[in-house]
Amino acid sequence: MGAPLLWLLAAVLLCARAASGTAGFIKSPLSKKTLVEDSVELHCEAIGRPIPEIQWWFEGNEPNETFSQLWDGARQDRIRIHATYNEHSTSTVFISNLTISDSGTYECRASNDPDRNHLWKSPKVKWVRSQANIIVIERNNIWTAIDVSSHRTLLTCKLKEAISAPIEGHRWLKGDKVLKEDKSDSLTTEYEVVSDDRSGEYQCIFLPELAGKADVQVKGPPKVYINKKSEYGNEGDSIVLTCKSSSYPSIEQWKWYKENEGEANMILVNDTEGRMSIISTPEKTELHINSADIKEDPGKYICNGTNSEGSDTAVITLKVRSRLAALWPFLGIVAEVLILVIIIFIYERRRRTDDIVEAEPPRDEDGGAAPLKASSAVNEKGSNIRQRNSN
């Protein structure tokens, strides 16, 4: 019941504001606490007729500091502002690589007054404002260690000093994947990497997250992996083959090959055969095949990733189906139905012929039709009846 009521109230507010024409917020920015070098995002939405303009302002924590407007690309390009003006106004400010000086009050302002930005004329309607506080705190010093042996890699994170808030647990990540999580209050946490794909960037987090976190980078040759060993496509369609890697250091060079039986593998580059293109980032590479050819394109494709520690490959088998492939099951069913209809037709035709032969009366020696037994019996019976009546 709670969610529908909130949507109803929002709709009522939207209609009321739109009817009155004055600007008003339907979503305000939220205060946040974060760590140095992290990033933060603030979002607000406003309505009104005409659609209001949104601006972002900032006031720091220095004694004599006043509000100043924020612009896209400010603070050495660490600030990004994105706004849309469709049925209502939306705006998002994103601040990366935070520092202590980014702490302060962030204000979202909205107005649809025609004179809102006039240099010497005061607007008739004041800007409506919504504020959020951002607190950036220093990271706790965390000691990290990597112990590599032939069979395992042990990662260790340790807080160098106790903190005021109690530790509620630990979490280990690789990318966005959670590898391990516990509820221990220890100042030390460990994670053992047992897979072949040990290289990469790991992150240890002391919970709650503000207690501390650190990056642990394990160097090693890359591990290239694919989602599926075989890919299927239809003749004439566009096909995309993908290889990925989350190794550290990142992949410096991706290469694609097509396997040729009995010959050297063919190197694939952009515009190979006028139909292929390659799009690569350090994390993945994609081979795009346009207008797939059923004769030329099927086969094994090899992707190779190389970093400063080594290289690795993966193989994808591509199978291209004919455009008529989807019709074969249907045509088979149609053929079965036709054969069944023909069999039934022949059977019915022969059965009717047999019935006609059995129903034809027998012939006498002169070629005439012999009287039926049933008719003879009736005549004889009728004759007897007449004789009795004559006496």
N, C-alpha and C positions, 0 to 999 in steps of 0.2 A: 504493500500500500504506500510505503514511503516514497519510492521512486516515481510512481505515477503522479502523486501529489506535487512533487518537486517540478516535474515537467509541466503540470497544469499551471502552477504558479509562475513558472518561467514564461509560458505562453501568454498568460494574462498580462504579465509585466511587459512583454514584447509588444502586445497589441496596444496597451495603454501608452507606452512611450512613443510608439510609432504614430498613434493618433494625435498625441500632444505635440510631437515634433521635437521636443527637447532631447538632448543626448543623455544617455544613462548606461550604466554598466550591467551586463548580464553575466560576466565572468571577470573576476578580479585576480591580480597576481598574488601568490602565496609566499609568505616569508620562509626563508630557508637558512640552514646552517651547514657549512661545507668546509672542505680543507683546501689549503694552498695547493695550486697546480691542478685542481679539479676544474670542472666547468659547471655552469648554472644556466637555467632557462626560466624566463618569466613570461607569462602569457595573459592577455586581457582582451575582452570583447565588449563592444559598445553598440547601441542601437539609437535610432532617431531618424527624423526626416527633415532635411536631407541627411544622407549617411554621414556621420561625424568623422572628423579627422582624429587620429590617435598620435600622440607624441610621448616620448619617454624622457624623464628628467631624473637627475641624481643629486643627492646631497650626502657628502662624506661625513666622517666622524670628527674632522678637525674643528676646533672651536669657532673659527670665523668663516667656515665654508658655507656657501649658499647653494641653492639649486641651480644646476646648469643642464642644458638640454644634451641628450645623447644622440649621436649620429652613427649611421652605418659605417663601419671601418675605423671608428675611434679607438683610442688606447692601443695604438700600434697594430691596428687591424684585429684586435681581440674581441671587438664587439660587432655582432651581426644583428640587424633588425630586418624582419620580414613582416610585411603588412598586406592585407587583402581588403578590398572594398567591394563587396557584392551586395547581398541583401542586408548585411550589417558589417561593421568594421571588426577586424581581428588584427592583432599585432603581437609579435613574439620577439623578445630580445634575448640573444644568446651570448654569453661571456665565457671565453675559454682561458685556460692557463691562469687561474685566479691568483691574485696577490692579496696581501693584507689591506692594501689601499683600496681594494674593490669593495670593502665592507661599507655599508651605509644604507640609506633609504632610497629606494627606487620607486618612482611615481609614474603611473600611467594616467595621462590626461586626455580627455575627449571633449570635442566641441564641434557643433555644426553652425555656429554663428558666422555670417558672411564676413564680419569684421574681425574675426578672431586673430588674424595675423597682420592686421593693419598697423603701420608704423606709428601713426599719431592719433588714430581714432580708437577709443575704448570700445570693446565689444559690448553688446547689449546683454548677452548671456555669458556668465563666467564659465571657465573651463571646469568640468567635473573631474574629480581626482580620486585615484585609488592607490594606496601605498603598500609596499612590502619591504621588509628589512632583510638584508643579506649579511650574514656574519661569516667571515672567513677566518679560520683559525690555523695556526701552524700545525704541521704534521708532527706527530711524536717520532722521535728517533728510533728507527727499527734496524737492528743488525740482521743481515741476511747471509746465508752460506749455501754453497752447492757442493755436495760430496758425490763424486762420480766414480763408480766402480764398473767392473765388466758386466755385472748382472743387474745393477740398479742405480738410480740417481736419487739422492735424498736432499730435499729442499728444506731449509730451516729459516724461520723468522722469529726474532726475539726483541721485545720491547726493552730498550736500554734502561728505562727508568719506569717506576710505577706511576700510574695516573690516578687522578682523584676519583673518577667514576670506575666502578667495578667492571671487569671483563666478563661479558656474557657468553662468549663463545668465539669460534674461529671459522673462517671460510676460505677455501682455496678455489681459484678460478683459472681457467685457461681460455682466453677470449671471453665469450658469454656463457661458457659451460661451467657449471658448478662441479668440481671434482671431489670435494670433501667438505663436510660441515660438522661441527661438534658444539657442545655447550660447556666446555671446560673453561675455568677462570684462570688458566695458566698464562704467564707472560711469554711462553714459548709455544710455537706450533710447528709441526713438521708434516711434510707430504712426500711419499715415496712414489717416484715415477717408475713404473714397471713395463710400460709399453715400448715398442720399438720407436714410436714417434715421440721421443723425449724432448727434442729441441722445441723451443718456443718461448713465449712470454707468459709467465705465470704471475698471479697476484695473490698475496696473503692479506687477509682482512681480519682485524681484531674487532669483534662485535661489542657494542654497536659500532657502525662504520667510522664514526668520528674518533673512536679510540685509537685508530691507526691502521694504515695499510701501506704495503710496499710492493714494488714490482721485482720479480726474480726472473732474470733472463738466462735461459739455458741454451748455450750454443751447440750446434750440431748440424750434420748434413740434413737436407730437407726430406720430408716424407710427402710424396705426392699421392693424393687419393681422389677417387671418383665416386659418384653416387651410384652408378650402375655400370656393370661390365659390358652390357649390350644396349645399344640404342636402336630404335626402330623409327622409320619415317616413310612417308608415301612419296611416290614419284612426283616431282614437280613442286613439292613443299620445301620450306626452309627448315633446316636442321641445325641445332646448336649442340656441340660437344663441349663439356666443361671439365676442367681439372682444378683442384684446390690444394693449398698448402698453408699451414699456420706455423711454419718453422721460424727459428731465429738463428742467424740473421735472415731477413726476408729474402724471397726469391729475387735474384738480380736479372735473370734471363729465362724466358720461356721459349721453347721450340716445339713445333709440331712436325710430325712425319706421317707418311702413309706407307704401310708395309707392302712391298712388292715381292712376291714369291720368286726366288731364284735370282733376284736382282737387288741392287742397293735400294734402301728406303728412299722414297721421294720426299724432299724437304718442301714443306708447305709454307708459303708466305702470303702476305696480302695480295689479293687479286690473282691468286693461282687459278688457272683455267678461266679467269674472268668471273668466277662465281664464289670464291672463298675469301673470307676476311678474318683477321685475328684481333681480338680485343683482350689486353692483358693488364693486370695490376699485380703488385707484389703478392697478393693473397690468392689470385685465381687467374685462369686464362680461358678464353672461349674461342672455339673455332666455329665460324658461321658458314654454312654451306647453303647457298641459294639455288633454287630450282634443282632439287636433287635428281641425279641421273641414275636410272636403275642399272645401267651397265658399267658406268665409270666409278661411281661413288661407293658401293658396298665394299667392305674390307675392314682391316684393322688399322686404327689410328693411334699413334704414339705421341704422348705429350711428355716433354722433358723439362724439369725445373732445376736451376743451378743457383747456388749461393756460394759464399766464400769458403764454406766447409765441405762442399761436395755437391752431388746431384742425385736425382731419382727420376724414375719414369713410371708411367701408367699406360695401360692399353685399353682402348675402347673399341669394341666390334660394332660396326654400323651395318644394318640391314635395311635395304630400301625395297618397299613393296610396290607392286604395280598399282596403277590407278583403279584397275578392275578387280583388285584383290578382295575388296569388300563385296563385290557382286557375285563372286563364285559361290558362296553358300546359298544365296538367293536363287541363282541359276540352277544349282543342284536340286533345291526343293521344287522349283518349277518343273524340272525334268522328271523327278519322281512322280509328281502329280499327273503329268501328261502320260507317263507309262501306265500308271494305275487306271486312268480314264480309258486308255486304249484297251487294256486287258478286260475291263468291265464291259466295254462296247462289244468286243469280239465274243465274250461269253454270252451276253444277252442275245446277240444275233444268232449264234448257234443254237441256243435254247429255244428260240422262237421257231427255227427251222425244224427241230425235232418235234415240237408240239404240232406243227402243221402236218408232218408226215404221219403221226399217230392218229390224227383226227380224220384223215382221208378215208372214205368207205372202200371196202374190198371190191374187187371186180370179179364177175362170173366168167365162164369159159368163152362166152360170145363177146366179152369186152364190156358188157353192161354192168351197171352197178347192182350188186347183190343186196337184197333187202336186209335191213338191220334186224338182229334177233329181238331186240326190244319191241320193234314195230310189229313183227310177226306174232309175238306173244299177245300183243294187244288185239290184233285182228282175230286170232283164234278165239280169244276170250269173248270178243264181241260176237262172233259167229255162234258160239254156244248159247249165248244169252238169247239171241233171236230164235233159235230152234226151240227153246223151252217155251217161249211166249206163243209160238204157233200151235203147240199141242193144247 
